[in-house]
Amino acid sequence: MIITLTSDKETSDTFLKVWTNRVIRYLKVGYLLHFMTLAGIALAVVFFQLAQKAYSDQSLLMFLFYAYLAAYGASLPFFSQLDARSRYQNYKLMKDKLYEHGFNTRIITPFTSSRCQRDAIKVAANDLGLGNQMNAYLKQIGFRYYHVLPRLVLRNPGLLVSKIYWEKTLFVRTYTMKHFNY
């Protein structure tokens, strides 16, 4: 039986390090989605103010137009943060899979359909020193920095109204990492 004595300071330092690294990874994985969150908040604020002005000027058509844009901006952070959370779950899963199996295109390919998923698996690969291989593979299969829209949606726009699409995009189940704290 091994007994280790750790001070409260060591425990709190470890806890702080783990949570700091989790936050950093969460921000890295979904940086575009976090930008969309900020853009949505800005849109909501600006168009809400314009809607208030149009309302006070008794311009019903402009009020409705600005109110619609404000509502759109207000909903954007909600959806982008659900997506960011899902991409973080993809990151954790991919980091474990890459650790267990090494760089394997059969594991990677299902996570290449959207830009946000590719960003998540790139962060996982970089964490494990496989970033160059990941970038080379993504380039080899034809992805560039400007490929933002999901490949499946471009091929089948009707997919946007399917339950499976929304589950894979916004409601990915929580994944608990097996090999890492962050």
CORTAHU-V146546 format. One record per residue. N is the residue number from 1. RES is the residue in one letter. SS is DSSP state (a for helix, b for strand, c for the rest). PHI is phi in whole degrees, -180 to 180 (none if undefined). PSI is psi in radians with two decimals (NA if undefined). Layout:
BEGIN
((N & RES & SS & PHI & PSI) (N & RES & SS & PHI & PSI))
END
This chain:
BEGIN
((1 & M & c & none & 2.21) (2 & I & c & -106 & 2.23) (3 & I & c & -112 & 2.16) (4 & T & c & -112 & 2.39) (5 & L & c & -104 & 2.06) (6 & T & c & -124 & 2.52) (7 & S & c & -83 & 2.87) (8 & D & a & -62 & -0.56) (9 & K & a & -66 & -0.75) (10 & E & a & -63 & -0.73) (11 & T & a & -64 & -0.78) (12 & S & a & -69 & -0.60) (13 & D & a & -64 & -0.73) (14 & T & a & -65 & -0.79) (15 & F & a & -59 & -0.80) (16 & L & a & -64 & -0.72) (17 & K & a & -63 & -0.79) (18 & V & a & -63 & -0.84) (19 & W & a & -68 & -0.64) (20 & T & a & -62 & -0.79) (21 & N & a & -67 & -0.61) (22 & R & a & -63 & -0.77) (23 & V & a & -64 & -0.76) (24 & I & a & -60 & -0.80) (25 & R & a & -64 & -0.71) (26 & Y & a & -60 & -0.73) (27 & L & a & -70 & -0.69) (28 & K & a & -66 & -0.77) (29 & V & a & -63 & -0.69) (30 & G & c & -117 & 0.65) (31 & Y & a & -60 & -0.66) (32 & L & a & -67 & -0.65) (33 & L & a & -70 & -0.62) (34 & H & a & -69 & -0.62) (35 & F & a & -63 & -0.72) (36 & M & a & -64 & -0.59) (37 & T & a & -62 & -0.83) (38 & L & a & -65 & -0.70) (39 & A & a & -64 & -0.69) (40 & G & a & -64 & -0.72) (41 & I & a & -63 & -0.76) (42 & A & a & -62 & -0.77) (43 & L & a & -59 & -0.80) (44 & A & a & -60 & -0.78) (45 & V & a & -66 & -0.86) (46 & V & a & -63 & -0.86) (47 & F & a & -74 & -0.45) (48 & F & a & -66 & -0.74) (49 & Q & a & -64 & -0.71) (50 & L & a & -66 & -0.65) (51 & A & a & -65 & -0.69) (52 & Q & a & -62 & -0.73) (53 & K & a & -65 & -0.76) (54 & A & a & -64 & -0.63) (55 & Y & a & -66 & -0.76) (56 & S & a & -69 & -0.47) (57 & D & c & -85 & 0.01) (58 & Q & c & 58 & 0.68) (59 & S & c & -104 & 1.62) (60 & L & a & -62 & -0.79) (61 & L & a & -63 & -0.80) (62 & M & a & -68 & -0.64) (63 & F & a & -60 & -0.84) (64 & L & a & -63 & -0.70) (65 & F & a & -63 & -0.87) (66 & Y & a & -68 & -0.64) (67 & A & a & -65 & -0.69) (68 & Y & a & -62 & -0.82) (69 & L & a & -66 & -0.62) (70 & A & a & -66 & -0.72) (71 & A & a & -65 & -0.68) (72 & Y & a & -62 & -0.83) (73 & G & a & -61 & -0.64) (74 & A & a & -71 & -0.50) (75 & S & a & -83 & -0.40) (76 & L & a & -59 & -0.79) (77 & P & a & -61 & -0.64) (78 & F & a & -60 & -0.91) (79 & F & a & -71 & -0.67) (80 & S & a & -70 & -0.56) (81 & Q & a & -76 & -0.56) (82 & L & a & -63 & -0.72) (83 & D & a & -65 & -0.74) (84 & A & a & -63 & -0.69) (85 & R & a & -63 & -0.74) (86 & S & a & -65 & -0.67) (87 & R & a & -68 & -0.57) (88 & Y & a & -66 & -0.64) (89 & Q & a & -65 & -0.70) (90 & N & a & -61 & -0.73) (91 & Y & a & -58 & -0.85) (92 & K & a & -63 & -0.75) (93 & L & a & -63 & -0.81) (94 & M & a & -66 & -0.63) (95 & K & a & -64 & -0.76) (96 & D & a & -64 & -0.78) (97 & K & a & -64 & -0.75) (98 & L & a & -66 & -0.63) (99 & Y & a & -66 & -0.75) (100 & E & a & -72 & -0.72) (101 & H & a & -114 & -0.09) (102 & G & c & 74 & -3.00) (103 & F & c & -73 & 1.99) (104 & N & c & -139 & 2.06) (105 & T & a & -64 & -0.46) (106 & R & a & -65 & -0.53) (107 & I & a & -80 & -0.63) (108 & I & a & -78 & -0.72) (109 & T & a & -53 & -0.74) (110 & P & a & -62 & -0.29) (111 & F & a & -103 & 0.36) (112 & T & c & -108 & 0.11) (113 & S & c & -73 & -0.48) (114 & S & c & -127 & 2.76) (115 & R & a & -60 & -0.71) (116 & C & a & -67 & -0.65) (117 & Q & a & -68 & -0.70) (118 & R & a & -63 & -0.68) (119 & D & a & -61 & -0.71) (120 & A & a & -64 & -0.79) (121 & I & a & -74 & -0.44) (122 & K & a & -67 & -0.73) (123 & V & a & -63 & -0.74) (124 & A & a & -62 & -0.76) (125 & A & a & -65 & -0.73) (126 & N & a & -62 & -0.69) (127 & D & a & -59 & -0.53) (128 & L & c & -102 & 0.16) (129 & G & c & 77 & 0.36) (130 & L & c & -111 & 0.30) (131 & G & a & -61 & -0.74) (132 & N & a & -64 & -0.74) (133 & Q & a & -63 & -0.72) (134 & M & a & -64 & -0.82) (135 & N & a & -62 & -0.71) (136 & A & a & -64 & -0.73) (137 & Y & a & -65 & -0.80) (138 & L & a & -63 & -0.65) (139 & K & a & -67 & -0.71) (140 & Q & a & -61 & -0.69) (141 & I & c & -87 & 0.11) (142 & G & c & 100 & 0.21) (143 & F & c & -93 & 2.41) (144 & R & c & -126 & 3.03) (145 & Y & c & -62 & -0.46) (146 & Y & c & -89 & 0.00) (147 & H & c & -84 & 1.64) (148 & V & c & -101 & -0.81) (149 & L & c & -71 & 2.48) (150 & P & c & -60 & 2.38) (151 & R & a & -58 & -0.73) (152 & L & a & -65 & -0.63) (153 & V & a & -70 & -0.63) (154 & L & a & -65 & -0.66) (155 & R & a & -76 & -0.59) (156 & N & c & -142 & 1.50) (157 & P & a & -60 & -0.43) (158 & G & a & -66 & -0.26) (159 & L & a & -62 & -0.45) (160 & L & a & -60 & -0.40) (161 & V & a & -100 & 0.12) (162 & S & c & -89 & 2.60) (163 & K & a & -64 & -0.70) (164 & I & a & -61 & -0.73) (165 & Y & a & -60 & -0.81) (166 & W & a & -69 & -0.60) (167 & E & a & -67 & -0.71) (168 & K & a & -76 & -0.40) (169 & T & a & -92 & -0.84) (170 & L & a & -113 & -0.35) (171 & F & c & -126 & 0.80) (172 & V & c & -68 & 2.38) (173 & R & c & -64 & 2.62) (174 & T & c & -65 & 2.29) (175 & Y & c & -111 & 2.28) (176 & T & c & -100 & 2.16) (177 & M & c & -67 & 2.48) (178 & K & c & -94 & -0.54) (179 & H & c & -114 & -0.17) (180 & F & c & -138 & 2.75) (181 & N & c & -88 & -0.37) (182 & Y & c & -154 & NA))
END
